[in-house]
Structure formats: C-alpha cells, structure tokens
Amino acid sequence: MGFGDYIRKRREDLQVRNSGFSLRKMAGRIGIQPTYLSKIERGEFDPPSEQTIRAIAKELDEDQDVLLAMGGKVSSDLQEIIRKRPQVFANLLRELKQAPDHAILRVVREVRDGEW
C-alpha cells in the first residue's frame, strides 16, 4: 500500500467514527487545501513536505517516522545526526539491515541505558 492509499484508508476508517475526519475538515486542521490532500491520497502528487507529513501523522495518531518513511523521507533531525558521523551510521545501518527486531531493540535499550 502506498503513502496516499494508506493515508486515505486511515482517514476514512477514522471518519466512520468521527465526522471530523472528512477530507475538508482534516485538511483545514493541517493547513492545506482539501484538493491537495485529495490528490495526495489518490497518488496524483508525491508525498508532501516533512512538516505536512508530521501534521498528517499527528491528526491520524500515527508514528511520524513511519509515515515519513512511507513517503520516502527521513526526518530532518535524523538527517542531521547522520551528517555528523555519516560513515559510522552508514556502517551501523548496513550491519543491522538483516538483524531481527528484537536484536535491534536490545541494542537501543543498551545504548539508552548506558550499558555499553
């Protein structure tokens, strides 16, 4: 499922329970035109800017990093972290590429807790 399809499905699922998730109302809260949101949902436009994706994620109660990734983007704060030590993070990501989620989460916990 593509970015636009996912956004539309999630918004429509929420609209069943809450009319505040109509295309027009949600677009208004995000600060974009309803026609623009509609074209994003239909895949007529590329995914929007990081700021707009973050606003959409907040409205839909979705993880911002997941929606950014679905839109082919990486958050600006992560880009800055990678830019400071590109070789280290490139190597880390390549090594972790095939690791199972539980192993990656263990590494995250160890770094967060200072047990490394």
Phi, psi and omega in degrees: 000130180281173182304305182299317178300317181296314180300312181299313181298314181297315180296316180294323176298318179290327181295331179301323182263344186211113182295349177292354180257023171296158180305313184296314183292317180293317178301319179299317180293327181282333181093028177233166179286142177302324179295324178294314178299318179300317180290327174296312181298325181274358179078016179282336176240153173296160175306147185285189181295164177304315181300317180290320178297320177298319179295319178298315180301316180298315179299319184270002182056049180245159177289126183298318181295325179294313180294322176300315179297319178299328179274006179075027183234160174236137183301149184297327179292323176290322177300319180295318178299314181294320180299329182289329180216066188300318183293318180297312183287327175297315178297316180301311182295322179294322178292325182276352185308317183262358183289145176290155182306318184297326179290319179295317179296326177296317177298316179300314179298318181297318179293314181299320183274357179072026182262037181237000000 
